[in-house]
């Protein structure tokens, strides 16, 4: 009779708390729930009251004071966590009721009746306590208990779907391997289709609210990839509803994330081959046994799938193992299918806007794939297709781009988006410096066509400055640089027309370099093009000089844009091989009649100041042993280097502009330089002996490295000592020369001061004579005796 009494008492408890549990009674209620759970294993009669008690947990808990929510938080979180542990009860009714209870946490409606003297807890209180108690993790683990019961499994998934709206819960679920577990259940028998739907929804939430890398890692096993593949194929081949197509696309997005993981067995499972075949299905028209019976409907969902498949190809192109499959499955011809003038509206199965979006997406992906499939690229005559397409883009045919997609940015009403991505493809292939590709381009007149396009883009840029136009111009300049580098004939083609187009880039206002549109990139690209396409062709060099190009480069140098120094000085050094250049440099005058040599010396002084080179207040050498060593060099410890590796003293040359300044002065000469002060001559003395000092640094490093390993024999030690002393003597001689220059200047200043003083004295004496003469004149006019 004990069980009967207990069942009666349980009914009384249910009746007593029919409007909800007070927080202070919750601990005892949980004890009762646990006792009932134990009894269910022996007596099925306890199932009903257990479900009734769990059902009461759906109602809001009640509090007497506002602070009760905080005071009872530990008890409540344990109580809600206990609901998850009750999933161990081998009763379908109990498990479903627990899931219903968890789903009710997200129902914000207030109860119709309240306990007297109590208030309901806040709407999201149970949700917070579920997070605190780790309910989501427990519920994921309980999936193993309901693996073979479809209805129970669907209820658990529904509860998890609600719980996954929180980042905290998603992280707890990931601890329990939720992504892997859910993926493995995708292909369970389920006539309703809810299994795939709810599982994919939870996976989406995990991606949004937790680490994408962790989700991808959990889905990266062979079993999970197979499960994804089977679910995707089932929806692809047998899904006919709008809902099925959306679900298929969701799985495709998740698959893309898995494909980004290079260790995921996408190729081994055959999923990669299927996706590539599907991506090229409509363009290549080659029967694919994997897709037998599949038809594309040109609906919005199929359009989205097509874009996602292009995106998958872009992801796969980053995996070296997938390159062979991309080549075998005609990805290159499929992508090149879109490199053609856009058809008229209504001509194609897609709408005009959709076709344009697919076209731009395909050309964007082509930029990633083309460098990997160079043989296919050439065999498909991709260079010809791209050049013809670019010619159409800037031609007179009326075309109004929709500009309604990510890749169509800046392309509304024009073809700039098509030009932008087509040039990216060319840039990606020419950057490989493959002679066959570059020769193929040049043989088709690419240089002349690119110059026309550059002129077209520059004129558009004058009308409206736009980031897309900046990138287009920079890409064209880069392509021209690669094509013309080290090839005299191609530089001849570039020649005069190219110079006329380049000159305006060097007249750019330096303030625009920080506009954020990319003017700095544009200027660097123009300088690179100048270096590669003009230097080495004397006709083009002379024409550049006639146009005042050297003056423009020196103006840029004088604008004190430090990031331009290295490139500009390198170009000037190269240009000095042309004998006319030195005259142009000597002729140039900046602000306040500043000469080029004075500007270069100022740059040297500024560079040494930035490097922390030790100089006195007059700019003279202080450290005779290491006159040009900067602060970091002096702090560097002795590092033993192999004989074929450059030492720190050599590597340092490329890290600052002093070597280029020295080279430039070697071209200009160190004598007969106008417009220099004594301070400039002091600096010039250091520049003139830069090579001697650098040799001394190298010998000093050599000695230090030798002494770290072994002791040189006496003749070698003597030779090293003499070499180091010679370097030190050079430092002393330069310091003495600097002192002599300063003293001469000081004497000259004193002489000038004396001359000025003598001039002032002579002026004062003359004034005194004039005053005396005036007084005599006044006396003669007012004093008769003086007049006599």
Residue pairs with C-beta under 8 A, 6 or more apart in sequence:
3 39
3 43
3 45
3 46
6 39
6 46
7 45
7 46
7 49
10 32
10 36
10 46
10 49
10 52
10 53
11 49
13 29
13 32
13 53
14 49
14 52
14 53
14 56
17 25
17 29
17 56
18 56
19 59
19 62
19 111
19 113
19 114
19 115
20 56
20 59
20 60
20 61
20 62
20 111
20 114
20 115
20 120
21 29
21 56
21 57
21 59
21 61
21 62
22 61
22 62
22 63
22 64
22 115
22 118
23 61
23 62
23 63
23 68
23 69
23 71
23 72
23 75
23 76
23 121
24 64
24 68
24 72
26 61
26 72
26 75
26 76
26 79
27 75
27 79
29 53
29 79
30 78
30 79
30 82
32 53
33 50
33 53
33 54
33 82
33 86
34 82
36 46
36 49
36 50
36 53
37 50
37 86
37 88
37 89
37 94
39 46
40 46
40 47
40 50
40 89
40 90
40 91
40 94
41 89
41 90
47 91
47 93
47 94
50 89
50 91
50 94
51 93
51 94
51 97
54 83
54 86
54 94
54 97
54 98
54 101
55 97
55 100
55 101
57 83
57 101
58 100
58 101
58 104
58 107
59 111
60 110
60 111
60 120
60 121
60 125
60 126
61 76
61 120
61 121
61 125
61 126
62 114
62 115
62 118
62 119
62 120
62 121
63 69
63 72
63 118
63 119
63 120
63 121
64 117
64 118
64 119
65 71
69 121
69 122
69 125
73 129
73 132
76 125
76 126
76 129
77 129
77 130
77 132
77 133
78 133
79 129
79 133
80 126
80 129
80 130
80 133
80 135
81 130
81 133
81 134
81 135
81 138
83 98
83 101
83 102
83 135
84 98
84 133
84 134
84 135
84 138
84 139
84 142
85 138
86 94
86 98
87 95
87 98
87 138
87 139
87 142
87 145
87 146
87 156
88 142
88 145
89 95
92 149
92 151
92 152
95 142
95 145
95 146
95 152
95 155
95 156
96 151
96 152
96 155
98 159
99 152
99 155
99 156
99 158
99 159
100 155
102 130
102 135
102 139
102 159
102 162
102 163
103 158
103 159
103 162
105 126
105 127
105 130
105 162
106 127
106 162
106 165
108 123
108 124
110 120
111 120
114 120
127 166
130 136
130 163
130 169
131 166
131 168
131 169
131 172
134 172
135 163
135 169
136 160
136 163
136 164
136 166
136 169
136 170
136 172
136 173
136 176
137 172
137 173
137 175
137 176
139 156
139 159
139 160
139 163
140 160
140 173
140 176
140 177
140 178
140 181
141 176
142 156
143 153
143 156
143 181
143 185
144 181
146 152
146 153
146 156
147 153
147 185
150 188
150 189
150 190
150 195
153 185
153 188
153 195
154 190
154 192
154 194
154 195
154 198
157 182
157 194
157 195
157 198
157 199
157 202
158 198
160 173
160 178
160 198
160 202
161 198
161 201
161 202
161 205
163 169
163 173
164 170
164 173
164 201
164 202
164 205
164 206
164 209
165 205
165 209
166 209
167 209
167 210
169 209
170 205
170 206
170 209
170 210
171 209
171 210
173 202
173 206
173 210
174 206
174 210
174 211
174 214
174 215
174 218
177 218
178 202
178 206
178 218
179 203
179 206
179 214
179 215
179 218
179 219
180 218
180 219
180 221
180 224
182 199
182 202
182 203
183 199
183 203
183 218
183 219
183 224
183 227
183 228
184 223
184 224
184 227
185 195
185 199
186 195
186 196
186 199
186 200
186 227
186 228
186 230
186 231
187 227
187 230
187 231
187 234
188 195
190 196
193 243
193 244
193 247
196 231
196 235
196 247
196 251
197 243
197 247
200 247
200 250
200 251
200 254
203 215
203 254
204 250
204 254
206 215
207 215
207 254
207 257
212 257
215 257
216 257
216 258
216 260
216 261
216 264
217 261
218 224
219 225
219 228
219 254
219 257
219 258
219 264
220 258
220 261
220 263
220 264
220 265
221 265
222 265
222 268
222 269
224 258
225 258
225 264
225 265
225 266
225 269
225 271
226 269
228 251
228 254
228 255
228 258
228 271
229 269
229 270
229 271
229 274
231 251
232 248
232 251
232 252
232 255
232 271
233 274
235 244
235 245
235 247
235 248
235 251
236 248
236 278
236 294
237 293
237 294
238 244
239 245
239 247
239 248
242 301
245 299
245 301
245 302
245 305
246 301
248 301
248 305
249 301
249 304
249 305
249 308
252 305
252 308
252 309
252 312
253 308
255 271
255 275
255 312
256 308
256 311
256 312
256 315
258 264
258 266
259 266
259 272
259 275
259 312
259 315
259 316
259 319
260 315
260 318
262 318
262 319
262 321
266 272
266 316
266 319
266 322
267 273
267 321
267 322
267 325
272 316
272 322
272 325
273 290
273 325
273 329
274 290
274 291
275 309
275 312
275 316
276 313
276 316
276 325
276 326
276 329
276 331
277 288
277 290
277 291
277 329
278 291
278 294
278 309
279 306
279 309
279 310
279 312
279 313
279 331
279 334
280 286
280 329
280 330
280 331
280 333
280 334
281 288
281 291
281 294
281 296
282 296
282 306
283 333
283 334
283 335
283 337
283 338
284 330
284 333
284 334
284 337
286 330
296 302
296 306
298 349
298 350
303 350
303 354
303 358
306 358
307 357
307 358
307 361
310 358
310 361
310 362
310 365
311 361
311 365
313 326
313 331
313 335
313 365
313 369
314 364
314 365
314 368
314 369
316 322
316 325
316 326
317 323
317 326
317 365
317 368
317 369
317 372
318 368
323 372
323 373
326 332
326 369
326 372
326 373
327 373
327 375
327 376
331 369
331 373
332 369
332 370
332 373
332 376
332 377
332 380
332 382
333 376
333 380
334 362
335 362
335 363
335 365
335 366
335 369
336 366
336 380
336 382
336 385
337 362
338 358
338 359
338 362
338 363
339 362
339 363
339 366
339 382
339 385
339 386
339 389
339 422
340 385
340 389
341 389
341 392
341 397
341 399
342 352
342 355
342 356
342 359
342 399
343 355
345 351
345 352
346 352
348 355
350 358
352 402
353 402
353 404
356 401
356 402
356 405
356 408
357 402
357 404
357 405
357 407
357 408
359 418
360 405
360 407
360 408
360 411
360 417
360 418
360 421
361 405
361 407
363 418
363 421
363 422
363 424
363 425
364 407
364 421
364 424
366 382
366 421
366 425
367 421
367 424
367 425
367 427
367 428
368 428
370 377
370 382
370 425
370 428
370 429
371 428
371 429
371 431
371 432
374 429
374 432
374 434
374 437
377 383
377 429
377 437
378 436
378 437
378 440
382 425
382 429
383 426
383 429
383 437
383 440
383 441
383 444
383 446
384 444
386 422
386 425
386 426
387 441
387 444
387 445
387 446
387 449
389 418
389 422
390 419
390 422
390 423
390 449
390 453
391 449
392 415
393 415
393 418
393 419
393 422
394 415
394 419
394 452
394 453
394 456
399 414
399 415
400 412
400 413
400 414
401 408
401 411
401 412
401 413
401 414
401 415
401 416
401 417
401 418
402 408
402 411
402 412
403 409
403 410
403 411
403 412
403 413
403 417
404 412
407 417
407 421
408 417
409 417
409 468
410 416
410 417
410 420
410 466
410 467
410 468
410 469
411 417
411 418
411 420
411 468
416 460
416 468
416 469
416 472
417 468
419 453
419 457
419 472
420 468
420 471
420 472
420 475
423 472
423 475
423 476
423 479
424 475
426 441
426 475
426 479
427 475
427 478
427 479
429 437
430 437
430 438
430 441
430 478
430 479
430 482
430 483
431 478
431 482
433 482
438 482
438 483
441 483
442 483
442 490
442 493
446 479
446 483
447 480
447 483
447 484
447 490
447 493
447 494
448 493
450 476
450 479
450 480
451 480
451 494
451 497
451 498
451 501
453 472
453 476
454 473
454 476
454 477
454 480
454 501
455 501
457 469
457 472
457 473
457 476
458 473
458 501
458 504
460 466
460 469
461 469
461 470
461 473
465 515
465 517
466 517
467 517
467 518
470 517
470 518
470 519
470 521
470 522
471 518
471 521
473 522
473 525
474 518
474 521
474 522
474 525
477 522
477 525
477 526
477 528
477 529
478 525
478 528
478 529
480 494
480 498
480 529
480 532
480 533
481 525
481 528
481 529
481 531
481 532
481 533
482 532
483 490
484 490
484 491
484 493
484 494
484 529
484 532
484 533
485 532
485 533
488 536
488 537
490 533
491 533
491 534
491 536
491 537
491 540
492 537
492 539
494 533
494 534
494 537
494 540
495 537
495 539
495 540
495 543
496 539
496 540
496 543
498 529
498 533
498 534
498 540
499 534
499 540
499 543
499 544
499 547
499 549
500 547
502 526
502 529
502 530
502 534
503 544
503 547
503 549
503 552
505 522
505 523
505 526
506 523
506 526
506 549
506 552
506 553
506 555
506 556
507 552
508 519
508 522
508 523
510 556
510 559
510 561
512 519
513 519
513 520
513 523
513 561
514 520
520 563
523 564
524 564
524 567
527 564
527 567
527 568
527 571
528 567
530 544
530 549
530 571
531 567
531 570
531 571
531 574
533 540
534 540
534 541
534 544
535 541
535 571
535 574
535 575
538 578
541 575
541 578
541 581
542 578
542 580
544 550
545 578
545 580
545 581
545 584
550 572
550 575
550 581
550 584
550 585
550 588
551 584
551 588
553 568
553 571
553 572
554 572
554 585
554 588
554 590
554 596
554 599
555 590
556 564
556 568
557 564
557 565
557 568
557 569
557 572
557 599
557 603
558 590
558 591
558 594
558 599
565 603
565 657
566 657
566 660
569 657
569 660
569 661
569 664
570 660
572 581
572 585
572 664
573 660
573 663
573 664
573 667
575 581
576 582
576 585
576 664
576 667
576 668
581 667
582 667
582 668
585 596
585 668
586 595
586 596
586 597
586 668
588 595
588 596
589 595
590 596
590 599
593 675
594 675
595 673
595 674
595 675
595 676
596 668
597 665
597 668
597 673
597 674
597 675
597 676
597 680
598 675
598 676
598 680
600 661
600 664
600 665
601 676
601 680
601 683
601 684
601 687
603 657
603 661
604 658
604 661
604 683
604 686
604 687
605 619
605 683
607 656
607 657
607 658
607 661
608 615
608 628
608 630
608 658
611 630
611 631
611 632
611 656
612 630
612 631
612 632
613 628
613 629
613 630
613 631
614 622
614 623
615 621
615 622
616 622
618 679
618 682
618 738
618 742
619 679
619 682
619 683
619 738
620 682
620 735
620 738
620 739
620 742
621 627
621 686
621 731
621 734
621 735
621 738
623 629
623 731
624 728
624 731
624 732
624 735
625 696
625 700
625 724
625 727
625 728
625 731
626 633
626 634
626 693
626 696
626 697
626 700
627 686
627 689
627 693
627 696
627 731
627 734
628 658
628 686
628 690
628 693
628 694
628 697
629 697
630 652
633 648
633 649
633 652
633 697
636 648
638 701
638 704
638 705
638 708
639 648
640 705
640 708
640 709
641 647
641 705
647 698
647 701
647 702
648 701
649 694
649 697
649 698
649 700
649 701
650 698
653 659
653 694
658 690
659 690
661 687
662 687
662 690
662 691
665 684
665 687
665 688
670 684
670 687
670 688
673 684
676 684
678 741
678 742
678 744
678 745
681 741
682 738
682 741
682 742
685 734
685 737
685 738
685 741
686 693
686 734
686 738
689 730
689 734
692 727
692 730
693 727
693 730
693 731
695 727
696 723
696 724
696 726
696 727
696 728
696 730
696 731
699 720
699 723
699 724
699 727
700 724
700 727
702 720
703 720
703 724
706 712
706 720
711 717
712 720
776 786
779 786
780 786
780 787
781 787
